C-alpha cells in the first residue's frame, strides 16, 4: 500500500548560489559525507548533483508529512545508490524514526526515489510503499 508521496522541484542556480555564498557551512548542514563525495567527483555537474539530492530530501519530508519539523533534519536523509545503481534513501535519526512510525505493523517500508535534472531545474519524487513482511505472508 502507498503510505506517502512527495515531490520537489529545485533550482540548480539557487543551489549554486548557496554553494558560492556559504560553501562548506551549507554542505555540512545539508548533505551527508556520501552525498558530498559523489558530488565532488562531478566537477562539471556538481551543483546539479547537489540540487537533485536537495530535492530528494524535500520530497521525502513531504512524503512523511512533517516537512523539516518533528525531528526530521536534512542530514538525516541521505541519497545513496542500491546495488543496481538505482537511487534510494539512507535514513537516520528523526527521519528514520518518522518512517518507522508510519510503517504499519507486519509491514516493511520500501522507499522509491527518482531523480532528474535539466538545467536549471532538478526534480525528485519519493513514494513510500508498505509491503507485508515475509513473516506476515507465510
C-alpha positions in Angstrom: 0.0 0.0 0.0 1.2 3.5 -0.7 1.8 5.4 2.6 3.2 8.6 1.3 4.1 10.6 -1.9 6.3 13.6 -2.1 7.9 15.7 -4.9 10.1 18.7 -5.2 11.5 20.9 -7.9 14.7 22.7 -7.1 16.6 25.4 -8.9 20.2 24.4 -9.7 21.1 28.1 -9.9 19.8 28.6 -6.3 21.9 25.7 -5.1 25.0 27.1 -6.9 24.4 30.5 -5.2 24.3 28.7 -1.8 27.5 26.9 -2.6 29.1 30.1 -3.6 27.9 32.1 -0.6 28.1 29.6 2.2 30.4 26.9 1.0 31.3 24.2 3.5 28.8 25.5 6.1 25.9 24.9 3.7 27.3 21.5 2.6 27.9 20.3 6.2 24.4 21.4 7.3 22.5 19.8 4.5 24.4 16.9 2.9 25.9 13.6 4.2 29.5 12.6 3.6 28.4 10.1 0.9 26.5 12.8 -1.0 29.4 15.2 -0.8 31.9 12.7 -2.1 29.7 11.8 -5.0 29.1 15.5 -6.0 32.7 16.4 -5.6 33.6 13.7 -8.2 31.5 15.5 -10.7 33.0 18.9 -11.2 31.0 19.8 -14.3 27.6 18.9 -12.8 28.4 19.5 -9.1 25.6 21.9 -8.4 23.1 19.8 -10.3 24.2 16.7 -8.3 23.6 18.6 -5.0 20.3 20.1 -6.3 18.9 16.6 -7.1 19.8 15.5 -3.6 18.3 18.6 -2.0 15.1 17.9 -3.9 15.1 14.3 -2.7 15.3 15.5 0.9 12.4 17.9 0.4 10.3 15.2 -1.4 10.9 12.8 1.5 9.9 15.3 4.1 6.7 15.9 2.2 6.0 12.1 1.8 6.3 11.6 5.6 4.0 14.6 6.2 6.3 16.6 8.5 8.4 18.8 6.4 11.6 19.6 8.3 9.8 19.5 11.7 9.2 16.9 14.3 12.9 15.9 14.5 13.3 15.4 10.7 16.5 17.1 9.6 18.1 17.3 6.1 21.3 15.4 7.2 19.1 12.5 8.4 18.1 11.9 4.8 20.9 10.7 2.5 20.7 9.8 -1.2 22.6 6.5 -1.9 22.6 4.0 -4.7 21.4 0.5 -4.4 23.5 -2.4 -5.8 21.7 -2.0 -9.2 22.6 1.7 -9.3 19.1 3.0 -8.6 18.9 5.9 -6.2 17.3 5.3 -2.8 17.4 6.9 0.6 19.5 6.0 3.7 17.7 7.4 6.8 19.0 8.1 10.3 17.8 10.0 13.3 14.4 11.7 13.2 13.8 10.8 9.5 14.2 7.1 10.2 12.0 7.4 13.4 9.3 9.1 11.4 9.4 6.5 8.7 9.3 3.7 11.3 6.2 5.4 12.9 4.4 5.4 9.6 5.1 1.7 8.9 2.0 -0.4 9.6 2.5 -3.4 11.9 3.5 -6.5 10.0 4.8 -4.5 7.1 8.2 -3.3 5.8 8.6 0.1 4.2 10.1 0.5 0.8 11.3 3.9 -0.4 11.1 4.5 -4.1 13.1 7.5 -5.4 13.6 9.0 -8.8 15.8 12.0 -9.6 16.2 14.0 -12.8 17.7 17.3 -13.8 17.6 19.6 -16.9 19.4 22.8 -16.2 18.3 25.0 -14.5 16.0 22.5 -12.7 16.4 19.4 -10.6 13.5 17.2 -9.5 12.8 14.3 -7.2 9.8 12.1 -6.5 9.5 9.8 -3.4 6.9 7.1 -2.9 6.7 5.3 0.4 5.3 1.8 0.0 4.4 -0.6 2.9 4.6 -4.2 1.9 3.6 -7.1 4.1 6.8 -8.5 5.7 7.8 -12.1 4.9 6.6 -13.4 8.3 3.1 -11.9 7.7 2.9 -13.5 4.2 3.9 -17.0 5.3 
